[in-house]
Amino acid sequence: MSTLSEAQSRAPERTYSRWASLVVLCAGTLMTILDGNIVTVAMPAIQRDLGFSGPGLAWVVNAYMIPFGGLLLLVGRLGDLVGRKRMFTAGLAVFTAASVLCGVATSQGMLIAARAVQGVGGAMASAVVLGMLFALFPEPRELARAIAVFSAVGAGGGALGTFLGGALTQALNWHWIFLINLPIGIAAWFAAVRVLAPEQGAGLGRGADYPGAALVTGALMLTVYVIVGTGARSLTATLLLGALALALFVAFTVRQARAARPLLRLRLFRSRLLSGANAVQILMIGTMFGFQFIGALYVQRVLGFSELLTGTAFLPAPIAVGALMLGLSARTIGRFGAYRVLLAGLVLIVAGMALLSRAPADGSYVADVLPPLLLLATGFAAAMPALTGLAMSGAREEDAGLASGLFNTTQVVGGSLGLAVLSTLAAGRTDDLVSRGAELIPATAEGYQLAFRVAALIATAALVLAAGVLRGRRD
């Protein structure tokens, strides 16, 4: 009887530690997600201060995205081998230190180099989080709640970053969009060391395929580089670099099929859920990331909003996402199943993008931006937790870190691809109209309309793919 009483008295403590661990993981993830979006609104101020050219300014974003996207798969696997807690805490430390270097940067080279180190730290911290979540919450109902909380932080963090970028840049200066990470990072690191349970990895000897690691990291970095720089180089150069990236992927696949201890077990891709969910995510995140970037430009360049007002205009998105994910997502998935909830969310995203594609040059925020913004937020709040659950349920426990890294990698690839395609289409359409004598603001609005129409088509492709490939998973 005393043993049972002791076990019952310890149960609340175990529950608390798991949910406290979730808070820590969310805090670390929020910091890296904020950083991916907080820079957007501050770009003009950074350009004025450090004297970046137009093409050079893009490297403030690219220098972060390339190592972040390129390393996610590798560090996800290494997290399985050395311990996910070690990888997460090391990533927080690297990211926080690099953020300080970004904040005190006084030259273009210093800022770009620090952003690259930030990307390394962000990859280390982000790649293992989903694997840790699935280990912390093995019970399906609690796992659904945990994923809802985590997805709310991730989805809301993107739009919140736009607001904070505008607020900090206008109230103080652009340096503070990076320096704000210092107190958050220190607090998250100490909390992670104290709260997260120690974890014994499988050991580097069980999967440390260094030639394979070099091939896949090079392939992923080159892929992200090709995507983010599409508009800045010739078509021939883009195709050649793309062919080289494909060749590296092929060499990596051959290596994994023959290696005694492969870095990536190819059987992972036999899971229809895992492969299909990652493919759907590339399309969905491409749509949403393009919306965040181009939507902010529409509000600034067409509607004439200031930096702070632009950030404020996007605040309804994280509020709606957070409220829906925390209040309804887990219960909705539990009642209707992840498959149905995912499809419903994608339908709302398609509707939101189609409505946004009608935003005119003489539009208004309340009539032309806010309604599609709320549709997109609602759709994403429904789709993202469902998609995450479907993807990770297709991986074995020993591959959880790798599957987490893969899921995060497709987010980066999808976001980079969506931004590159949609921004190139918008700019090309605007330049063409201006060259024919059209006024700048109407031409800019038409360019954004084209981008939003294409985004609606991409979201439709995600819906069709999900309906077909994930159809068997209804529970």
C-alpha positions in Angstrom: 0.0 0.0 0.0 2.8 2.4 0.9 4.5 1.7 -2.4 1.3 2.5 -4.3 0.8 5.7 -2.4 4.4 6.7 -3.1 3.9 6.1 -6.8 0.7 8.1 -6.8 2.4 11.0 -5.0 5.1 11.0 -7.6 2.7 10.9 -10.6 2.0 14.7 -10.5 5.7 15.4 -10.4 6.4 13.2 -13.5 3.5 15.0 -15.3 4.8 18.4 -14.3 8.3 17.6 -15.5 7.0 16.5 -18.9 4.9 19.6 -19.4 7.7 21.7 -18.1 10.0 20.1 -20.7 7.4 21.0 -23.3 7.6 24.6 -22.3 11.4 24.6 -22.5 11.3 23.0 -26.0 8.7 25.5 -27.1 10.9 28.4 -25.8 13.9 27.2 -27.7 11.9 26.6 -30.9 10.2 30.0 -30.6 13.5 31.8 -30.5 14.7 30.2 -33.8 11.3 30.7 -35.5 11.1 34.3 -34.5 14.6 34.9 -35.9 13.5 33.6 -39.3 10.8 36.2 -39.6 11.9 39.1 -37.4 14.5 40.1 -40.0 11.9 40.7 -42.7 10.5 44.1 -41.6 14.0 45.3 -40.5 15.7 44.7 -43.8 15.4 48.3 -45.1 16.9 49.6 -41.9 19.8 47.1 -42.1 20.4 48.1 -45.7 20.5 51.8 -44.9 22.8 51.3 -41.9 25.4 48.8 -43.3 25.2 49.9 -47.0 24.0 46.6 -48.5 23.2 46.5 -52.2 19.9 44.9 -53.2 21.4 41.5 -54.1 23.7 41.7 -51.1 20.9 42.3 -48.7 19.4 38.9 -49.5 22.4 37.3 -47.9 21.2 38.5 -44.5 18.5 35.9 -44.9 20.3 33.4 -47.1 23.3 33.1 -44.8 21.0 31.8 -42.1 18.8 29.6 -44.3 21.6 27.7 -46.0 23.3 26.1 -43.0 20.0 25.8 -41.1 18.3 23.9 -43.9 21.5 22.0 -44.9 22.3 20.7 -41.4 18.9 19.7 -40.1 19.0 16.1 -41.3 22.6 15.5 -40.1 22.2 17.0 -36.6 18.8 15.2 -36.3 20.6 11.9 -36.7 23.5 13.0 -34.5 21.0 13.8 -31.9 19.9 10.1 -31.9 23.5 9.1 -31.5 24.9 11.5 -28.9 21.6 12.3 -27.1 18.9 14.8 -28.0 19.2 16.9 -24.9 22.9 17.4 -25.6 22.2 18.5 -29.1 19.4 20.8 -28.1 21.3 22.6 -25.3 24.4 22.9 -27.5 22.3 24.4 -30.2 20.7 27.0 -27.8 24.2 28.0 -26.7 25.5 28.4 -30.3 22.4 30.3 -31.4 22.4 32.7 -28.5 26.1 33.5 -28.8 25.7 34.1 -32.6 22.6 36.3 -31.9 24.8 38.6 -29.8 27.4 38.8 -32.6 24.6 39.7 -35.0 23.4 42.4 -32.6 26.8 44.1 -32.3 27.7 43.7 -36.0 29.1 46.9 -37.6 29.9 45.6 -41.1 28.2 43.5 -43.8 30.7 40.7 -43.4 30.4 40.4 -39.7 26.6 40.3 -39.9 26.5 37.6 -42.6 29.1 35.5 -40.8 27.2 35.7 -37.5 23.9 34.8 -39.3 25.6 31.7 -40.7 26.6 30.6 -37.2 23.0 31.4 -36.1 21.8 29.0 -38.8 24.1 26.2 -37.4 22.8 26.7 -33.8 19.2 26.9 -35.0 19.5 23.6 -36.8 21.1 21.9 -33.8 18.3 23.1 -31.5 15.4 22.5 -33.9 16.2 19.2 -35.5 15.6 17.0 -32.4 12.6 18.7 -30.8 9.9 16.6 -32.4 11.7 13.4 -31.5 11.9 14.6 -27.9 8.2 15.4 -27.9 7.3 11.9 -29.0 9.5 10.4 -26.4 8.0 12.6 -23.7 4.3 11.9 -24.6 3.8 8.3 -25.7 0.1 8.4 -24.9 -1.9 9.5 -28.0 -4.2 11.9 -26.3 -1.5 13.8 -24.4 0.7 13.7 -27.5 -2.0 15.4 -29.5 -2.2 18.1 -26.9 1.6 18.5 -26.8 1.7 18.8 -30.6 -1.0 21.4 -30.6 0.9 23.5 -28.1 4.2 23.1 -30.0 2.5 23.8 -33.4 0.8 26.9 -31.9 4.2 28.3 -30.8 5.7 27.6 -34.2 2.9 29.0 -36.3 2.3 32.0 -34.0 6.0 32.7 -33.8 6.3 33.4 -37.5 3.7 36.2 -37.5 4.8 37.4 -34.0 8.3 37.8 -35.5 6.9 40.2 -38.1 5.4 42.3 -35.3 8.4 42.3 -33.1 10.7 43.1 -36.0 8.7 46.2 -36.8 8.3 47.3 -33.1 11.9 46.9 -32.1 13.3 48.5 -35.3 11.0 51.5 -35.0 11.2 52.0 -31.3 15.0 51.2 -30.9 17.0 50.0 -33.9 17.5 46.8 -35.9 20.3 45.6 -33.6 17.7 44.7 -31.0 15.9 42.2 -33.2 19.0 40.0 -32.5 19.9 41.2 -29.0 16.5 40.2 -27.7 17.6 36.6 -28.1 20.2 36.9 -25.3 17.9 36.9 -22.3 15.6 34.4 -23.9 18.5 32.1 -24.9 20.1 32.2 -21.5 16.8 31.4 -19.7 16.0 28.6 -22.1 19.5 27.1 -21.8 19.4 27.0 -18.0 15.8 25.7 -18.0 16.8 23.0 -20.5 19.8 21.8 -18.4 17.6 21.6 -15.3 14.3 20.4 -16.7 15.0 18.0 -19.6 15.7 14.5 -18.6 19.2 13.2 -19.4 19.3 11.0 -22.4 21.7 8.3 -23.5 22.3 8.3 -27.2 23.0 5.2 -29.2 26.6 6.2 -29.6 28.5 7.6 -32.6 29.7 4.2 -33.5 26.2 3.2 -34.5 25.6 5.3 -37.6 28.4 7.8 -37.8 28.7 7.6 -41.6 30.9 10.6 -42.2 31.2 10.3 -46.0 27.4 10.1 -46.2 27.0 13.0 -43.8 29.3 15.1 -46.0 27.3 14.2 -49.1 23.8 14.9 -47.7 24.9 18.1 -46.0 26.5 19.4 -49.1 23.4 18.4 -51.2 21.0 20.1 -48.8 23.0 23.3 -48.5 23.4 23.5 -52.3 19.7 22.9 -52.7 18.8 25.7 -50.4 21.4 27.9 -52.0 20.0 27.2 -55.5 16.5 28.0 -54.3 17.1 31.2 -52.4 19.4 32.6 -55.1 17.2 31.7 -58.1 16.4 35.3 -59.1 20.0 36.5 -58.8 21.6 34.2 -61.4 21.1 33.0 -64.9 18.8 30.1 -65.7 21.9 28.1 -67.0 23.8 28.6 -63.7 20.7 27.6 -61.7 20.2 24.4 -63.7 23.9 23.4 -63.4 23.8 24.0 -59.6 20.6 22.1 -59.4 22.0 19.2 -61.3 25.1 19.1 -59.0 22.8 19.0 -56.0 20.8 16.1 -57.5 24.1 14.3 -58.2 25.1 14.6 -54.6 21.7 13.3 -53.5 22.1 10.3 -55.8 25.6 9.6 -54.5 24.3 9.9 -50.9 21.5 7.4 -51.7 23.9 4.9 -53.2 26.2 5.3 -50.2 23.4 4.7 -47.7 22.3 1.5 -49.6 25.8 0.1 -49.2 27.1 1.4 -45.9 27.4 -1.0 -43.0 26.1 1.7 -40.6 24.3 4.3 -42.7 23.5 7.8 -41.5 20.0 7.5 -43.0 18.1 4.2 -43.1 16.4 4.3 -46.4 13.6 2.2 -45.0 12.4 5.4 -43.4 11.0 6.5 -46.7 9.0 3.3 -47.1 6.5 4.8 -44.7 3.7 6.3 -46.8 2.7 8.5 -43.9 6.2 10.0 -43.4 7.0 10.5 -47.0 3.6 11.8 -48.0 3.3 14.1 -45.0 6.7 15.6 -45.8 5.8 16.1 -49.5 2.5 17.8 -48.4 4.4 20.0 -46.0 6.8 21.3 -48.7 3.8 22.6 -50.6 1.8 23.9 -47.6 4.8 25.7 -46.0 5.8 27.1 -49.4 2.3 28.7 -49.6 2.3 30.1 -46.1 5.9 31.4 -46.1 5.3 33.1 -49.4 2.2 34.7 -47.9 4.0 36.0 -44.8 6.7 37.6 -46.9 4.7 39.0 -49.8 1.7 39.8 -47.6 4.0 42.1 -45.5 5.3 43.7 -48.7 1.7 44.3 -50.0 0.8 46.0 -46.7 3.9 48.2 -46.8 4.4 49.0 -50.4 0.8 49.1 -51.6 -1.3 50.1 -48.6 1.6 52.3 -47.3 1.8 50.9 -43.7 4.8 51.8 -41.5 7.1 49.1 -40.1 5.3 49.0 -36.7 1.8 49.2 -38.3 2.7 46.3 -40.6 3.8 44.1 -37.7 0.5 45.1 -35.8 -1.5 44.2 -38.9 -0.3 40.6 -38.8 -0.9 40.1 -35.0 -4.4 38.6 -35.5 -2.7 35.6 -37.1 -0.7 34.4 -34.1 -3.6 35.2 -31.8 -6.0 33.1 -33.9 -3.5 30.3 -34.4 -2.7 30.1 -30.7 -6.3 30.2 -29.6 -7.4 27.5 -32.1 -4.5 25.2 -31.6 -4.6 25.3 -27.8 -8.3 25.3 -27.5 -9.6 23.1 -30.3 -6.9 21.3 -32.2 -6.2 18.3 -30.1 -9.9 17.7 -29.4 -10.8 18.1 -33.1 -8.2 15.7 -34.2 -9.3 13.3 -31.5 -12.9 13.4 -32.7 -12.5 13.5 -36.4 -9.0 12.1 -37.0 -5.8 13.8 -38.3 -6.6 13.0 -41.9 -10.0 14.9 -42.0 -8.7 17.8 -40.0 -5.7 18.2 -42.3 -7.9 18.3 -45.4 -10.3 20.8 -43.8 -7.3 23.0 -42.9 -5.9 22.8 -46.5 -9.3 23.8 -47.9 -9.3 26.9 -45.8 -5.7 27.8 -46.9 -6.8 27.5 -50.5 -9.8 29.7 -49.9 -7.7 32.3 -48.1 -5.0 32.5 -50.8 -7.7 32.7 -53.5 -9.4 35.6 -51.7 -6.1 37.4 -51.1 -5.3 37.2 -54.9 -8.0 39.8 -55.4 -6.3 42.4 -53.2 -6.2 45.6 -55.4 -4.0 48.6 -55.5 -6.6 50.8 -53.8 -7.5 48.1 -51.3 -7.9 48.3 -47.5 -6.6 46.2 -44.7 -10.0 45.5 -43.2 -11.7 44.5 -46.4 -8.8 42.9 -48.4 -6.2 41.6 -45.9 -7.9 40.7 -42.6 -10.5 38.2 -43.9 -8.0 36.0 -45.9 -5.5 36.4 -43.0 -8.0 34.9 -40.6 -8.9 32.1 -43.1 -5.2 31.2 -43.5 -4.5 31.3 -39.8 -7.5 29.0 -39.1 -6.5 26.6 -41.9 -2.9 26.5 -40.7 -4.0 26.0 -37.1 -6.0 22.9 -38.2 -3.5 21.5 -40.7 -0.1 21.8 -39.0 -0.7 19.7 -35.9 -2.5 17.0 -37.9 0.3 16.9 -40.5 3.0 16.7 -37.7 1.2 13.8 -36.0 0.8 11.9 -39.3 4.5 12.4 -40.2 6.0 11.4 -36.9 3.7 8.4 -36.5 5.3 6.9 -39.5 8.8 6.7 -37.8 10.2 4.2 -35.3 11.4 5.3 -31.9 15.1 4.8 -32.9 14.6 7.1 -35.9 12.6 9.8 -34.1 15.5 12.3 -34.2 16.2 11.7 -37.8 12.4 11.9 -38.7 12.3 15.2 -36.7 15.2 16.6 -38.6 13.7 15.5 -41.9 10.4 17.1 -41.1 12.1 20.4 -40.2 14.2 20.1 -43.3 11.2 20.0 -45.6 9.8 23.0 -43.8 13.0 25.0 -44.7 13.0 23.7 -48.3 9.3 24.4 -48.7 9.6 27.9 -47.2 12.7 28.7 -49.3 11.1 27.3 -52.5 7.8 29.1 -52.0 9.5 32.4 -51.3 11.9 32.1 -54.3 9.1 31.2 -56.7 6.5 33.6 -55.5 8.8 36.6 -55.0 10.3 36.0 -58.5 6.9 35.9 -60.1 5.8 39.0 -58.3 8.9 41.0 -59.2 8.8 39.8 -62.8 5.2 40.8 -63.3 5.7 44.2 -61.7 8.9 44.9 -63.8 7.0 43.9 -67.0 4.1 46.2 -66.3 6.3 49.1 -65.3 8.4 48.7 -68.5 5.1 49.1 -70.4 4.3 52.4 -68.7 2.2 51.3 -65.8 2.3 53.2 -62.5 4.4 51.6 -59.8 1.8 50.9 -57.1 -0.8 49.3 -59.4 1.9 47.3 -61.1 3.2 46.2 -57.7 -0.3 45.1 -56.6 -0.7 43.1 -59.8 2.6 41.4 -59.2 1.5 40.4 -55.8 -1.9 39.2 -57.1 -0.1 36.9 -59.5 2.0 35.5 -56.6 -1.1 34.9 -54.5 -2.9 33.1 -57.4 0.1 30.8 -57.8 0.2 30.2 -54.1 -3.5 29.2 -54.2 -2.6 26.6 -56.9 0.3 25.3 -54.8 -2.1 24.9 -51.8 -4.5 23.1 -54.0 -1.8 20.7 -55.0 -1.1 20.1 -51.3 -4.8 19.3 -50.8 -4.9 16.8 -53.7 -1.7 15.1 -52.6 -2.9 14.8 -49.0 -6.3 13.4 -50.1 -4.6 10.8 -52.2 -1.4 9.7 -50.4 -2.6 10.0 -46.8 -6.1 8.7 -47.4 -5.7 5.4 -45.5 -4.9 7.2 -42.2 -8.2 8.3 -40.7 -7.8 7.6 -37.0 
